[in-house]
Amino acid sequence: QGFLYTAPVREQGNIYKPNNKMMADELSEKAVHDVHTKEIDLVNRDPKHLNDDVVKIEFEDVIAEPEGTHSFDGIWKASFTTFTVTKYWFYRLLSAIFGIPMALVWGIYFAILSFLHIWAVVPCIRSYLIEIQCISRVYSICIHTFCDPMFEAIGKMFSSIRATVRKEI
């Protein structure tokens, strides 16, 4: 009594300490699925199309024989197969060897970049904008106090000058 706002009473209980089992199960399921363990799409691994120019490099983009200069059909087929299989497996080998270390390096790099942006760059910019706003007010007062009257006087002096152009033949 005497409160302007009373907290609503929930039949299920507090969201942190649920009374019923169903709500407790829902919360435990939600706790398991956080942002770091989100579902990964193993089919479409470039949903934002960052590497479309690299992924689309095929045999025909690298090796082509013009009309009149053709190798044997078997050599051409073997070259195609060799190129495609080598590219596929060598990429897999490199990603198996260097994928996790590079992910670690890039994770650290972007963590440092985020940290610096959040804790250094943005506060410096905000601080600069606060300081520059104070300086801009002082600058504006000085301009309006000293320069405005001077330019008005110069404008009045030159406003009485009339120029005419005559062409004499």
C-alpha positions in Angstrom: 0.0 0.0 0.0 1.2 3.5 -0.8 3.2 2.3 -3.8 2.5 3.9 -7.1 3.4 0.7 -9.0 3.2 -2.8 -7.7 5.1 -5.7 -9.3 2.8 -8.1 -11.2 2.3 -11.4 -9.5 3.3 -14.3 -11.8 1.7 -17.7 -11.4 4.8 -19.4 -12.7 7.1 -17.8 -10.1 10.1 -15.6 -10.5 11.9 -15.9 -13.9 15.1 -16.7 -12.0 13.5 -19.2 -9.7 10.6 -20.8 -11.5 7.9 -22.7 -9.6 6.9 -25.1 -12.3 9.1 -27.7 -14.1 8.0 -26.6 -17.6 9.4 -23.1 -17.1 12.6 -24.5 -15.5 13.1 -26.7 -18.5 12.6 -23.8 -20.9 15.2 -21.7 -19.0 17.7 -24.5 -19.0 17.3 -25.0 -22.7 17.8 -21.3 -23.3 20.9 -21.3 -21.2 22.4 -24.0 -23.3 21.9 -22.0 -26.6 23.8 -18.8 -26.1 25.4 -16.6 -28.8 28.8 -18.5 -28.8 27.2 -21.8 -29.5 24.7 -20.8 -32.2 23.8 -23.2 -35.0 26.3 -23.0 -37.9 25.1 -23.5 -41.5 27.5 -26.2 -42.8 26.1 -25.9 -46.3 26.1 -22.2 -47.0 29.4 -21.2 -45.3 29.5 -17.7 -46.9 26.0 -16.3 -46.3 27.2 -12.7 -46.7 29.1 -13.5 -50.0 32.4 -12.2 -48.7 34.5 -14.5 -51.0 32.4 -14.7 -54.1 35.3 -13.7 -56.3 37.6 -16.3 -54.8 35.2 -19.2 -54.6 34.1 -18.8 -58.3 37.5 -19.4 -59.7 37.3 -22.5 -61.8 39.6 -24.2 -64.3 38.2 -22.2 -67.2 39.0 -18.9 -65.4 42.7 -19.9 -65.2 43.5 -22.1 -68.1 42.0 -21.8 -71.6 43.0 -23.0 -75.0 42.1 -20.7 -77.9 40.8 -22.0 -81.2 43.5 -23.6 -83.3 45.6 -24.5 -80.2 44.1 -27.5 -78.6 45.9 -30.3 -76.7 44.8 -33.9 -76.8 41.3 -34.4 -75.2 42.7 -36.8 -72.6 45.3 -34.3 -71.6 42.7 -31.6 -71.3 40.4 -33.8 -69.2 43.3 -34.9 -67.0 44.5 -31.3 -66.6 40.9 -30.3 -65.5 40.7 -33.1 -63.0 44.2 -32.5 -61.7 43.5 -28.7 -61.2 40.1 -29.3 -59.6 41.2 -32.0 -57.2 44.4 -30.3 -56.3 42.7 -27.1 -55.5 40.0 -28.8 -53.5 42.4 -31.0 -51.4 45.1 -28.5 -51.0 42.6 -26.0 -49.6 41.4 -28.6 -47.2 44.9 -29.5 -46.2 45.8 -25.8 -45.6 42.6 -25.2 -43.7 43.2 -28.3 -41.6 46.8 -27.1 -40.7 46.3 -23.4 -40.5 42.5 -22.9 -40.0 42.4 -23.1 -36.2 45.6 -21.1 -35.6 44.4 -18.4 -38.1 41.0 -18.3 -36.4 42.8 -17.8 -33.1 44.9 -15.0 -34.6 41.9 -13.3 -36.2 39.9 -13.7 -33.0 42.6 -12.1 -30.9 43.0 -9.3 -33.5 39.3 -8.5 -33.7 39.0 -8.7 -29.9 41.8 -6.2 -29.5 40.3 -4.0 -32.3 36.9 -4.1 -30.5 38.5 -3.4 -27.1 40.4 -0.4 -28.5 37.4 0.9 -30.3 35.1 0.6 -27.3 37.5 1.7 -24.5 39.8 4.1 -26.4 38.6 5.4 -29.7 35.0 6.2 -29.0 35.7 7.8 -25.6 38.5 9.9 -27.2 36.1 11.1 -30.0 33.4 11.9 -27.5 35.8 13.8 -25.3 37.1 15.7 -28.3 33.6 16.6 -29.4 32.8 17.9 -25.9 36.0 20.0 -25.8 35.6 21.3 -29.4 32.0 22.3 -28.6 33.3 24.6 -25.8 36.1 26.0 -28.1 33.6 26.5 -30.9 31.4 28.7 -28.7 34.4 30.9 -27.7 35.5 31.1 -31.3 31.9 32.0 -32.4 31.7 34.8 -29.8 35.1 36.2 -31.0 34.1 36.1 -34.6 30.7 37.8 -33.9 32.3 40.4 -31.6 35.3 41.4 -33.8 34.8 40.3 -37.4 31.1 41.0 -37.9 31.3 44.7 -37.2 34.5 45.0 -39.3 32.9 43.2 -42.3 29.7 45.2 -42.0 31.7 48.5 -42.1 33.7 47.3 -45.1 30.4 46.2 -46.8 28.9 49.7 -46.2 32.0 51.4 -47.6 32.0 49.4 -50.8 28.2 49.5 -51.2 28.3 53.1 -52.5 30.7 52.3 -55.3 29.0 52.1 -58.7 30.7 50.8 -61.8 29.5 51.3 -65.3 30.9 49.9 -68.5 30.8 51.9 -71.7 31.7 50.8 -75.1 33.1 53.5 -77.3 33.2 53.1 -81.0 
